[in-house]
Amino acid sequence: MNVTDEMLQAAIKKAIEAGLLPRRPCREEAEVNRELIRLVVMAALRPSPPALEESPAEQRS
């Protein structure tokens, strides 16, 4: 799934509201923040692998 501009704007808005990003960053900082949030949203949308039935520690027992 592609990250749309609307998704990115919503994520940035929520990050600012939560205090994770500054409200008025400089231009360079805003570009870096946008890219970081894009990566976070992409990771959140990526399908997760199926859960293992047993943890590695349980398999050694």
MDTraj code that builds the backbone (N, CA, C; nanometers):
import mdtraj as md
import numpy as np

residues = "MET ASN VAL THR ASP GLU MET LEU GLN ALA ALA ILE LYS LYS ALA ILE GLU ALA GLY LEU LEU PRO ARG ARG PRO CYS ARG GLU GLU ALA GLU VAL ASN ARG GLU LEU ILE ARG LEU VAL VAL MET ALA ALA LEU ARG PRO SER PRO PRO ALA LEU GLU GLU SER PRO ALA GLU GLN ARG SER".split()
xyz = np.array([
    [0.0845, -0.1176, 0.0000],
    [0.0000, 0.0000, 0.0000],
    [0.0890, 0.1238, 0.0000],
    [0.0552, 0.2183, -0.0837],
    [0.1306, 0.3432, -0.0908],
    [0.0824, 0.4408, 0.0153],
    [0.1749, 0.5192, 0.0651],
    [0.1424, 0.6232, 0.1622],
    [0.1023, 0.7475, 0.0835],
    [-0.0217, 0.7912, 0.1016],
    [-0.0692, 0.9102, 0.0305],
    [-0.0299, 1.0353, 0.1066],
    [-0.0390, 1.1482, 0.0392],
    [-0.0074, 1.2757, 0.1026],
    [-0.1045, 1.3038, 0.2168],
    [-0.2315, 1.2644, 0.1991],
    [-0.3312, 1.2848, 0.3052],
    [-0.2958, 1.2027, 0.4288],
    [-0.2510, 1.0800, 0.4089],
    [-0.2106, 0.9944, 0.5208],
    [-0.0915, 1.0561, 0.5935],
    [0.0025, 1.1047, 0.5166],
    [0.1231, 1.1650, 0.5736],
    [0.0897, 1.2915, 0.6523],
    [0.0043, 1.3755, 0.5965],
    [-0.0359, 1.4982, 0.6661],
    [-0.1074, 1.4660, 0.7970],
    [-0.1951, 1.3652, 0.7955],
    [-0.2672, 1.3264, 0.9171],
    [-0.1710, 1.2731, 1.0224],
    [-0.0735, 1.1937, 0.9798],
    [0.0243, 1.1386, 1.0744],
    [0.1111, 1.2485, 1.1335],
    [0.1516, 1.3441, 1.0521],
    [0.2320, 1.4555, 1.1010],
    [0.1510, 1.5389, 1.1999],
    [0.0257, 1.5640, 1.1678],
    [-0.0611, 1.6414, 1.2581],
    [-0.0733, 1.5725, 1.3938],
    [-0.0955, 1.4406, 1.3931],
    [-0.1077, 1.3662, 1.5188],
    [0.0239, 1.3663, 1.5958],
    [0.1367, 1.3551, 1.5255],
    [0.2674, 1.3574, 1.5909],
    [0.2931, 1.4927, 1.6560],
    [0.2498, 1.6000, 1.5909],
    [0.2654, 1.7342, 1.6486],
    [0.1763, 1.7479, 1.7713],
    [0.0513, 1.7017, 1.7600],
    [-0.0418, 1.7084, 1.8735],
    [0.0098, 1.6292, 1.9932],
    [0.0766, 1.5180, 1.9665],
    [0.1292, 1.4332, 2.0734],
    [0.2610, 1.4859, 2.1292],
    [0.3156, 1.5896, 2.0677],
    [0.4407, 1.6464, 2.1153],
    [0.5644, 1.5744, 2.0639],
    [0.5464, 1.4891, 1.9635],
    [0.6602, 1.4157, 1.9077],
    [0.7381, 1.4973, 1.8055],
    [0.6714, 1.5921, 1.7419],
    [0.7360, 1.6809, 1.6450],
    [0.7104, 1.8249, 1.6861],
    [0.8050, 1.9145, 1.6563],
    [0.7843, 2.0558, 1.6900],
    [0.6771, 2.1185, 1.6006],
    [0.6067, 2.2161, 1.6554],
    [0.5002, 2.2833, 1.5786],
    [0.5557, 2.3685, 1.4645],
    [0.6698, 2.4294, 1.4841],
    [0.7252, 2.5187, 1.3825],
    [0.8723, 2.4849, 1.3569],
    [0.8978, 2.3746, 1.2883],
    [1.0371, 2.3377, 1.2606],
    [1.0949, 2.4231, 1.1476],
    [1.2273, 2.4281, 1.1414],
    [1.2907, 2.4954, 1.0279],
    [1.2679, 2.4088, 0.9032],
    [1.2956, 2.4621, 0.7878],
    [1.2660, 2.3931, 0.6614],
    [1.3353, 2.2560, 0.6526],
    [1.4651, 2.2513, 0.6864],
    [1.5397, 2.1261, 0.6782],
    [1.4838, 2.0225, 0.7759],
    [1.4525, 2.0676, 0.8972],
    [1.3983, 1.9775, 0.9980],
    [1.2612, 1.9246, 0.9558],
    [1.1799, 2.0083, 0.8934],
    [1.0476, 1.9672, 0.8472],
    [1.0591, 1.8583, 0.7406],
    [1.1562, 1.8715, 0.6502],
    [1.1760, 1.7711, 0.5462],
    [1.2201, 1.6375, 0.6062],
    [1.3102, 1.6428, 0.7030],
    [1.3560, 1.5206, 0.7703],
    [1.2407, 1.4567, 0.8463],
    [1.1633, 1.5381, 0.9188],
    [1.0494, 1.4858, 0.9938],
    [0.9481, 1.4196, 0.9013],
    [0.9219, 1.4804, 0.7873],
    [0.8260, 1.4254, 0.6901],
    [0.8722, 1.2877, 0.6424],
    [1.0002, 1.2758, 0.6113],
    [1.0537, 1.1475, 0.5645],
    [1.0476, 1.0419, 0.6752],
    [1.0794, 1.0808, 0.7979],
    [1.0741, 0.9859, 0.9092],
    [0.9309, 0.9373, 0.9347],
    [0.8357, 1.0298, 0.9316],
    [0.6962, 0.9916, 0.9518],
    [0.6490, 0.9023, 0.8368],
    [0.6939, 0.9301, 0.7156],
    [0.6573, 0.8457, 0.6005],
    [0.7062, 0.7032, 0.6224],
    [0.8285, 0.6882, 0.6729],
    [0.8826, 0.5554, 0.7000],
    [0.8048, 0.4839, 0.8099],
    [0.7633, 0.5578, 0.9113],
    [0.6852, 0.4986, 1.0203],
    [0.5496, 0.4513, 0.9686],
    [0.4845, 0.5339, 0.8879],
    [0.3536, 0.4961, 0.8334],
    [0.3681, 0.3745, 0.7416],
    [0.4729, 0.3723, 0.6601],
    [0.4961, 0.2569, 0.5726],
    [0.5151, 0.1292, 0.6549],
    [0.5913, 0.1393, 0.7622],
    [0.6145, 0.0225, 0.8477],
    [0.4846, -0.0224, 0.9147],
    [0.4023, 0.0721, 0.9535],
    [0.2757, 0.0377, 1.0186],
    [0.1800, -0.0298, 0.9216],
    [0.1881, 0.0037, 0.7943],
    [0.0984, -0.0544, 0.6944],
    [0.1488, -0.1865, 0.6383],
    [0.2753, -0.2177, 0.6633],
    [0.3338, -0.3412, 0.6121],
    [0.2717, -0.4598, 0.6854],
    [0.2327, -0.5633, 0.6118],
    [0.1757, -0.6806, 0.6791],
    [0.2787, -0.7428, 0.7733],
    [0.2330, -0.7807, 0.8902],
    [0.3243, -0.8426, 0.9859],
    [0.3334, -0.9918, 0.9586],
    [0.4488, -1.0515, 0.9881],
    [0.4628, -1.1956, 0.9679],
    [0.3730, -1.2706, 1.0660],
    [0.3347, -1.3930, 1.0309],
    [0.2518, -1.4705, 1.1237],
    [0.3250, -1.4925, 1.2555],
    [0.2509, -1.4892, 1.3633],
    [0.3101, -1.5079, 1.4956],
    [0.3550, -1.6524, 1.5130],
    [0.4660, -1.6688, 1.5809],
    [0.5153, -1.8026, 1.6113],
    [0.4310, -1.8628, 1.7225],
    [0.4079, -1.9923, 1.7155],
    [0.3290, -2.0567, 1.8202],
    [0.4084, -2.0683, 1.9490],
    [0.5405, -2.0883, 1.9375],
    [0.6260, -2.0977, 2.0559],
    [0.7406, -2.0000, 2.0398],
    [0.7803, -1.9393, 2.1498],
    [0.8954, -1.8510, 2.1449],
    [1.0227, -1.9367, 2.1398],
    [1.1344, -1.8811, 2.0921],
    [1.2591, -1.9568, 2.0878],
    [1.2994, -2.0121, 2.2244],
    [1.2740, -1.9393, 2.3314],
    [1.3085, -1.9860, 2.4661],
    [1.2254, -2.1094, 2.5037],
    [1.0995, -2.1106, 2.4623],
    [1.0136, -2.2248, 2.4931],
    [1.0548, -2.3477, 2.4124],
    [1.1083, -2.3273, 2.2918],
    [1.1477, -2.4399, 2.2084],
    [1.2712, -2.5103, 2.2647],
    [1.3574, -2.4386, 2.3368],
    [1.4790, -2.4989, 2.3936],
    [1.4493, -2.5858, 2.5146],
    [1.3362, -2.5686, 2.5780],
    [1.3062, -2.6428, 2.7020],
    [1.2860, -2.7891, 2.6791],
])
top = md.Topology()
chain = top.add_chain()
for i, resn in enumerate(residues, 1):
    res = top.add_residue(resn, chain, resSeq=i)
    for name in ("N", "CA", "C"):
        top.add_atom(name, md.element.get_by_symbol(name[0]), res)
traj = md.Trajectory(xyz[None], top)
